């Protein structure tokens, strides 16, 4: 743990214990929960005009013809902007990515049924997230021999910064009424499966994993914030990082596809506003193992690039990590 972390005026032994799991000689078995069977995959395309009419919302309207035709559709929740032929989209100005690029057919915009069900409906028509008993598990990424990436400036490890972020976040959440548990409160390596078991054993309503990012040396200019949630079955992921991307795979966390997206967008938007980082989007992925088994809404935040010198300098500043913690807490008030 760094000097910045140890000098926090609230991070005494009693407070760290407060957010820890109860000591045990063996893992606590998770309580069984019903996991609905996946429905048959949606393969149809639907007219966005017809969908809007059926849901009694305003019709999509053309906002630009170049470089590609761009349409906007909105409700009281916000506005979605879609580019014809592109998976890139924005929700209230925040970058998201669809599973399939919308198509223009017979003078109308057509959207894949999975995108309507898993992306447009949760954001345009969905009710705000309900937090249940307000139990949250915060997962500081990496730990122990699993050091994560490292700062391009001085080699300090990602595991140090994620733990400090979590220790700053925990009391802020507790103050706003959350019961908070951290998967780790010191420099230990915890298997991804045990992080999932930990959240289940503590009956979490939400799970948030904290990380920082990196790219190869030749890409030091890349910077910005990314937030991840699980890819729905039947849909391609936003990126794969050379992992297999089997569209038919259905994980326990896919029972919460709509809430996962709502949570990721909520966190991502708050962090962008507070940090002034570049927006690298909310992304759907399958390769993040700590999300697969979660039986509640879950997201993973990459709070910036330690491979970028300017951003690494910000991440190494305790005040910036406090700003990230405050942003997450504000999003979940």
C-alpha positions as CSV (number, residue, x, y, z in Angstrom):
1,X,0.0,0.0,0.0
2,X,1.3,3.4,-0.9
3,X,2.0,6.3,1.4
4,X,-1.0,8.2,0.0
5,X,-3.3,5.3,0.9
6,X,-1.9,4.8,4.4
7,X,-2.2,8.5,5.2
8,X,-5.9,8.7,4.6
9,X,-7.4,10.0,7.8
10,X,-10.2,7.5,7.7
11,X,-8.3,4.3,6.8
12,X,-7.6,3.0,10.3
13,X,-7.8,-0.7,11.2
14,X,-11.4,-0.5,12.5
15,X,-12.7,1.0,9.2
16,X,-10.9,-1.4,7.0
17,X,-12.3,-4.3,9.1
18,X,-15.8,-2.8,8.7
19,X,-15.7,-3.3,4.9
20,X,-14.0,-6.8,5.0
21,X,-15.6,-10.2,4.8
22,X,-16.0,-12.1,8.1
23,X,-13.0,-14.2,8.8
24,X,-13.5,-17.8,7.9
25,X,-11.3,-20.9,7.4
26,X,-13.1,-21.7,4.2
27,X,-15.2,-19.9,1.6
28,X,-18.8,-19.2,2.4
29,X,-21.1,-21.1,0.1
30,X,-23.4,-18.8,-2.0
31,X,-27.1,-18.9,-1.4
32,X,-28.9,-20.6,-4.3
33,X,-30.9,-18.2,-6.6
34,X,-33.1,-18.9,-9.5
35,X,-31.4,-18.2,-12.8
36,X,-34.0,-18.1,-15.6
37,X,-33.3,-20.1,-18.7
38,X,-32.2,-18.0,-21.7
39,X,-34.9,-17.3,-24.2
40,X,-34.5,-18.2,-27.9
41,X,-32.1,-15.7,-29.6
42,X,-33.7,-12.8,-31.4
43,X,-32.7,-12.7,-35.1
44,X,-35.3,-10.3,-36.6
45,X,-35.0,-6.7,-37.6
46,X,-37.7,-4.1,-36.8
47,X,-38.6,-0.8,-38.2
48,X,-37.6,1.9,-35.6
49,X,-40.6,4.0,-36.7
50,X,-43.0,1.1,-36.0
51,X,-41.3,0.3,-32.7
52,X,-41.6,4.0,-31.6
53,X,-45.3,4.1,-32.5
54,X,-46.0,0.8,-30.6
55,X,-44.3,2.3,-27.5
56,X,-46.0,5.7,-27.9
57,X,-42.8,7.7,-28.2
58,X,-41.6,10.3,-30.7
59,X,-40.5,9.1,-34.1
60,X,-36.7,8.9,-35.0
61,X,-35.6,12.0,-37.0
62,X,-32.7,12.6,-39.3
63,X,-30.1,15.0,-37.8
64,X,-27.3,14.6,-40.3
65,X,-26.7,13.1,-43.8
66,X,-22.9,13.2,-43.8
67,X,-20.5,11.4,-43.4
68,X,-23.3,8.9,-42.8
69,X,-27.0,9.2,-42.2
70,X,-27.6,9.8,-38.5
71,X,-30.9,9.6,-36.6
72,X,-32.0,10.5,-33.1
73,X,-34.8,9.1,-31.0
74,X,-35.7,10.3,-27.6
75,X,-37.9,9.9,-24.5
76,X,-38.1,11.6,-21.1
77,X,-35.1,9.4,-20.2
78,X,-32.8,10.9,-22.8
79,X,-31.8,10.7,-26.5
80,X,-30.2,7.9,-28.5
81,X,-28.2,8.8,-31.6
82,X,-27.7,6.1,-34.2
83,X,-25.5,6.0,-37.4
84,X,-26.8,3.9,-40.3
85,X,-24.5,1.0,-40.9
86,X,-22.4,1.6,-37.7
87,X,-22.5,-0.1,-34.3
88,X,-21.3,3.2,-32.7
89,X,-24.1,5.1,-31.0
90,X,-24.4,7.7,-28.2
91,X,-26.8,7.9,-25.2
92,X,-27.2,11.4,-23.9
93,X,-23.8,12.1,-25.4
94,X,-22.0,9.1,-23.9
95,X,-20.6,6.5,-26.3
96,X,-22.1,3.1,-26.3
97,X,-22.0,0.4,-29.0
98,X,-24.8,-1.6,-30.5
99,X,-24.6,-5.3,-31.4
100,X,-25.5,-4.6,-35.0
101,X,-25.4,-1.5,-37.2
102,X,-28.9,-0.1,-38.0
103,X,-30.0,-0.4,-41.7
104,X,-31.9,1.8,-44.0
105,X,-34.7,-0.1,-45.7
106,X,-37.6,1.3,-47.7
107,X,-37.0,4.8,-46.4
108,X,-37.1,3.7,-42.8
109,X,-34.4,2.9,-40.1
110,X,-34.4,-0.8,-39.2
111,X,-32.7,-2.0,-35.9
112,X,-31.8,-5.5,-34.9
113,X,-34.3,-7.0,-32.4
114,X,-31.6,-7.7,-29.9
115,X,-30.5,-4.1,-29.9
116,X,-34.0,-3.0,-29.3
117,X,-34.5,-5.4,-26.4
118,X,-31.0,-5.1,-24.8
119,X,-29.9,-1.6,-25.6
120,X,-32.6,0.8,-26.7
121,X,-35.4,-0.4,-24.4
122,X,-33.4,-0.3,-21.1
123,X,-32.2,3.2,-21.8
124,X,-35.2,4.8,-23.6
125,X,-38.0,3.1,-21.8
126,X,-36.5,1.5,-18.7
127,X,-37.3,2.6,-15.1
128,X,-34.4,3.8,-12.9
129,X,-32.3,1.1,-11.3
130,X,-33.8,-0.3,-8.1
131,X,-31.1,-1.0,-5.5
132,X,-33.0,-3.4,-3.2
133,X,-31.3,-3.7,0.2
134,X,-28.5,-1.4,-0.9
135,X,-25.8,-4.0,-0.4
136,X,-22.8,-3.4,-2.7
137,X,-19.5,-5.3,-3.3
138,X,-16.6,-3.3,-4.5
139,X,-13.8,-5.3,-6.1
140,X,-10.3,-3.7,-6.2
141,X,-8.8,-5.4,-9.2
142,X,-5.7,-7.6,-8.9
143,X,-3.6,-7.9,-5.7
144,X,-0.7,-9.9,-4.3
145,X,1.3,-11.6,-7.1
146,X,-1.4,-10.5,-9.6
147,X,-0.1,-7.0,-9.9
148,X,-2.0,-5.9,-13.0
149,X,-0.5,-3.3,-15.3
150,X,2.1,-0.7,-14.2
151,X,2.6,3.0,-14.4
152,X,4.7,4.2,-17.4
153,X,6.1,6.9,-15.1
154,X,7.7,4.9,-12.2
155,X,6.5,1.3,-12.5
156,X,4.0,1.4,-9.6
157,X,1.4,-1.3,-10.0
158,X,-2.3,-1.1,-10.8
159,X,-3.2,-3.2,-7.8
160,X,-2.1,-0.3,-5.5
161,X,-4.2,2.2,-7.2
162,X,-7.3,0.1,-7.4
163,X,-7.2,-0.7,-3.7
164,X,-6.7,2.9,-2.8
165,X,-9.7,3.9,-5.0
166,X,-11.9,1.2,-3.3
167,X,-10.8,2.3,0.2
168,X,-11.7,5.9,-0.6
169,X,-15.1,4.8,-2.2
170,X,-16.3,2.6,0.7
171,X,-16.9,5.3,3.3
172,X,-18.6,7.5,0.8
173,X,-21.0,4.8,-0.1
174,X,-21.6,3.9,3.5
175,X,-22.5,7.5,4.3
176,X,-25.2,7.5,1.6
177,X,-26.8,4.3,3.0
178,X,-25.1,1.4,1.4
179,X,-23.8,-1.6,3.2
180,X,-20.4,-2.0,1.6
181,X,-18.1,-5.0,1.3
182,X,-14.7,-5.1,-0.4
183,X,-13.4,-8.3,-1.9
184,X,-10.0,-7.3,-0.5
185,X,-8.7,-4.7,1.9
186,X,-5.0,-5.4,1.6
187,X,-2.4,-6.6,-0.9
188,X,-3.7,-10.2,-1.5
189,X,-4.4,-12.2,-4.6
190,X,-8.0,-13.4,-4.8
191,X,-9.2,-15.8,-7.6
192,X,-11.9,-14.3,-9.9
193,X,-14.2,-17.2,-8.9
194,X,-13.8,-16.3,-5.2
195,X,-14.7,-12.7,-5.9
196,X,-18.0,-13.9,-7.5
197,X,-18.6,-16.3,-4.5
198,X,-17.9,-13.4,-2.1
199,X,-20.5,-11.2,-3.8
200,X,-23.1,-14.0,-3.7
201,X,-22.4,-14.9,-0.1
202,X,-23.0,-11.3,0.9
203,X,-26.2,-11.0,-1.0
204,X,-25.0,-8.2,-3.1
205,X,-27.4,-6.0,-5.0
206,X,-24.6,-4.5,-7.1
207,X,-21.0,-5.5,-8.0
208,X,-18.5,-3.0,-9.2
209,X,-14.9,-4.0,-10.2
210,X,-12.3,-1.2,-10.2
211,X,-9.3,-1.3,-12.6
212,X,-6.9,0.9,-14.6
213,X,-5.9,0.3,-18.2
214,X,-2.8,0.0,-20.4
215,X,-1.8,-0.5,-24.0
216,X,1.5,-1.6,-25.6
217,X,4.4,0.9,-25.6
218,X,3.7,2.0,-29.1
219,X,0.2,3.2,-28.1
220,X,1.1,5.6,-25.3
221,X,-1.2,8.3,-26.7
222,X,-4.3,6.2,-26.0
223,X,-6.2,7.6,-22.9
224,X,-9.6,7.7,-21.4
225,X,-12.3,6.0,-19.4
226,X,-14.0,2.7,-20.3
227,X,-16.8,0.9,-18.5
228,X,-17.7,-2.7,-19.2
229,X,-20.7,-5.0,-18.8
230,X,-21.6,-8.5,-20.1
231,X,-22.5,-9.1,-23.7
232,X,-26.1,-10.5,-24.2
233,X,-26.4,-13.9,-25.7
234,X,-26.8,-13.8,-29.5
235,X,-24.9,-10.5,-29.9
236,X,-21.2,-9.9,-30.8
237,X,-19.1,-8.2,-28.2
238,X,-17.8,-4.7,-28.5
239,X,-14.2,-6.0,-28.4
240,X,-12.6,-9.4,-27.8
241,X,-8.9,-8.7,-27.0
242,X,-8.1,-11.9,-28.9
243,X,-10.4,-14.0,-26.7
244,X,-13.1,-16.2,-28.2
245,X,-16.5,-14.5,-28.6
246,X,-19.1,-17.3,-28.8
247,X,-22.4,-15.5,-29.4
248,X,-24.5,-18.3,-28.1
249,X,-22.9,-18.3,-24.6
250,X,-25.3,-17.5,-21.8
251,X,-23.8,-16.7,-18.3
252,X,-25.7,-16.2,-15.0
253,X,-25.1,-12.4,-15.3
254,X,-27.0,-12.3,-18.6
255,X,-30.2,-12.5,-16.5
256,X,-29.4,-8.8,-15.8
257,X,-28.5,-7.5,-19.2
258,X,-30.8,-4.5,-19.0
259,X,-29.7,-3.5,-15.5
260,X,-26.0,-4.1,-16.3
261,X,-26.2,-1.6,-19.1
262,X,-28.1,0.9,-17.0
263,X,-25.5,0.6,-14.2
264,X,-22.6,0.9,-16.6
265,X,-24.0,4.0,-18.3
266,X,-24.8,5.6,-14.9
267,X,-21.3,5.0,-13.6
268,X,-19.6,6.0,-16.9
269,X,-21.5,9.2,-17.2
270,X,-20.8,10.3,-13.7
271,X,-17.1,9.5,-14.0
272,X,-16.7,11.4,-17.3
273,X,-18.4,14.4,-15.8
274,X,-16.2,14.4,-12.7
275,X,-12.8,13.4,-14.2
276,X,-12.9,15.2,-17.6
277,X,-11.3,12.1,-19.1
278,X,-11.8,11.1,-22.8
279,X,-14.9,9.0,-23.4
280,X,-13.9,5.6,-24.7
281,X,-17.4,4.2,-24.2
282,X,-19.5,1.7,-22.4
283,X,-18.7,-1.7,-23.9
284,X,-20.3,-5.1,-23.9
285,X,-17.7,-8.0,-23.5
286,X,-17.5,-11.7,-22.7
287,X,-13.8,-12.0,-21.7
288,X,-14.1,-10.5,-18.2
289,X,-14.4,-13.5,-15.9
290,X,-15.3,-11.6,-12.8
291,X,-18.6,-10.5,-14.3
292,X,-19.8,-13.9,-15.7
293,X,-21.1,-15.5,-12.6
294,X,-22.6,-12.4,-10.9
295,X,-26.3,-12.9,-10.1
296,X,-27.0,-9.2,-9.8
297,X,-26.2,-6.1,-11.9
298,X,-22.4,-5.8,-12.4
299,X,-19.9,-3.6,-14.1
300,X,-16.2,-3.1,-14.4
301,X,-14.6,0.3,-14.7
302,X,-11.2,1.1,-16.3
303,X,-10.4,4.4,-14.7
304,X,-7.7,5.5,-17.1
305,X,-4.5,4.4,-18.9
306,X,-1.4,3.9,-16.8
307,X,0.5,3.5,-20.1
308,X,-0.3,7.1,-21.0
309,X,2.2,9.5,-19.3
310,X,-0.3,12.3,-18.8
311,X,-3.0,10.1,-17.5
312,X,-0.6,8.0,-15.3
313,X,0.4,11.3,-13.6
314,X,-3.3,12.0,-12.8
315,X,-3.9,8.4,-11.6
316,X,-0.9,8.6,-9.3
317,X,-2.3,11.8,-7.7
318,X,-4.4,10.8,-4.6
319,X,-6.8,13.8,-5.3
320,X,-7.7,12.3,-8.7
321,X,-8.5,8.9,-7.1
322,X,-10.6,10.7,-4.6
323,X,-12.4,12.4,-7.4
324,X,-13.1,9.0,-9.1
325,X,-14.4,7.6,-5.7
326,X,-16.7,10.6,-5.3
327,X,-18.1,10.2,-8.8
328,X,-19.0,6.6,-8.3
329,X,-20.6,7.4,-4.9
330,X,-22.6,10.3,-6.4
331,X,-23.9,8.1,-9.2
332,X,-25.3,5.6,-6.7
333,X,-26.9,8.1,-4.3
